Amino acid sequence: MCGIIGYSGPQEAVSVLLDGLAHMEYRGYDSAGVAVEVDGVLRVAKKAGKLANLRAELEARPLPPSHVGIGHTRWATHGGPTDLNAHPHMSSDGRIALVHNGIVENHAAIRAALEERGVEFTSQTDSEVAAQLLGVELAARGDLAEALRACCRALQGAFTLVAIDAQDPGRVVAARRSSPLVVGVGDGENFVASDVAAFINHTRDAIELGQDQVVVITPDSVEITDFDGAPAQARPYRVEWDASTAEKGGYDWFMRKEIFEQPRAIADTLLGRHDERGQLTLDEVRIGPEELRRVDKIVVLACGTAFYAGMVAKYAIEHWTRVPCEVELASEFRYRDPIVDGRTLCITISQSGETMDTLMAIRYAREQGAKVIAICNTNGSTIPRESDAVIYTHAGPEIGVASTKGFTTQLVACYLLGLFLAQVRGTLYGDEIQRVTDELAMLPELVQQVLDGADDIYALARGMVHIEDFVFLGRHVGYPAALEGALKLKELAYLHAEGFAAGELKHGPIAIIDARTPVFVVVPPAGREQLHNKVVSNLQEVRARGAKTIVLAERGDTGVRPHADALIGLPRVSTLLQPVVAIVPLQLFACELATALGNDVDQPRNLAKSVTVE
Ligand code: G6P
């Protein structure tokens, strides 16, 4: 989710690059850097932290004037947010400077092969692997574009690369596979960048590169080929957005953009999870398999939306590992003298990695001898640093205060972790793990299908602007989905919304339901007959009290139709994975209703993105 830019033209390169990076800082702010070519030599400046740190560095030690360069603002994935891990990365011979966005899945194998040939690495990033490989290819082939194409053919995963060669002044080369890259076509100058926000102050003529394409820009030419060097077509268009809309990718809110980014965020979270033997792996492991096999209790600790992801994790982990699993609010856990010891495994989930209650809870658990595995979106933050193992969600920065892609990627990471534990403990066969892994791989496409139906959900939301109380029901993993749907509505629309376990309906909640109450019901897949039929009974019960039912059910589930005032079709998916697709309409609904009410969706009143006080 990093932001990258390349420039070739008459303007002073460093200031064009810094301006571009400023408009892409929402894509990541762990570090920033630029490289420019000056008299056949590459000059680099890079700094950990926000762009302001790089600006201060460049004011203290300015780079000489140049007319070609590349820049990067980083959202750390492999390697912590340090000066050394900041981009651009150089090849050992100093000829290449390269910036990268994405995840190189086979970085370990390429790194080992290059090290064998004597290449020395200076960072822990997967990105430096691309820089060093490009350097080696360039030395062998002599032409920068040819070398980049060879490099791309060797890399696996998702990546956008932008590079310059000290001995080839005026040329910037770039390539994309599954990560974004647009060309900005100026008058006597050209740009490449992760998105148009980076160059919108200079030109509105853009070209969107296709998959697996390489582009070479000079001040007055743009040449596009595929990875084999054959000329390729890309889509030219004119950007009509203003700068602030461009940063939001054309959406009115960052949150809406983040909802629509979920297919990509989920796909990125699933990338690079297997080693050479096909075994599932975590990102950082400071805990042995023996210890994981000794575990006799699992406790999931989290706050807010992450807690609801934890509730889903409990169902999956117990089902796959047969280890008793509790899930608890981090703020409650610490103050009740919980039973935790050396055989307890804590799983902590935190988008920010800085939530104080969560941090305190894991510190307490570790003091009692427990091991902690963190699921986190923020590389280098405190919670993963203080944990024994980490699995990072690769959602990219989440700017909307209400979590959306943070949540669905947490769910995906929970499934991966559940499968990992089942693999280590031998509670699932390899083919069972593979079956779930294959289904996980389908999720980006299934979430996209739900997003394609957004207009119907928006219409539903706009029809409910006068309503002040909402109820959400679900069973099994549909219950945390209902809770999260209600939370989204509270956070954004400031309305009374409650989620209940559908089975609890008759024990109280049904008393608040009348003809004015819309009731959202998450229906389990029809394949789980018992569970499904129970929820259908609950549907009938609320309908008998006059409530309006909004039913989220598998497409083709004809059994629910007679009981639904509005029906939201979900793609077919197994029960445990259903929250990933079921939450998306509820996010869209809350976002649209809050927009219709005139609320600030990105920064709802009274809320903070990261709660660093207890
Ligand atoms: C705040 C945010 C929520 C988030 C919760 C936990 O309340 O507004 O969106 O779910 O903190 O944050 P974490 O960063 O630990 O996931």
Residues whose N, C-alpha, C, O or C-beta is under 5 A from the ligand:
A	BS01	G6P	C303 G304 T305 A306 I349 S350 Q351 S352 G353 T355 V401 A402 S403 A608 K609 V611
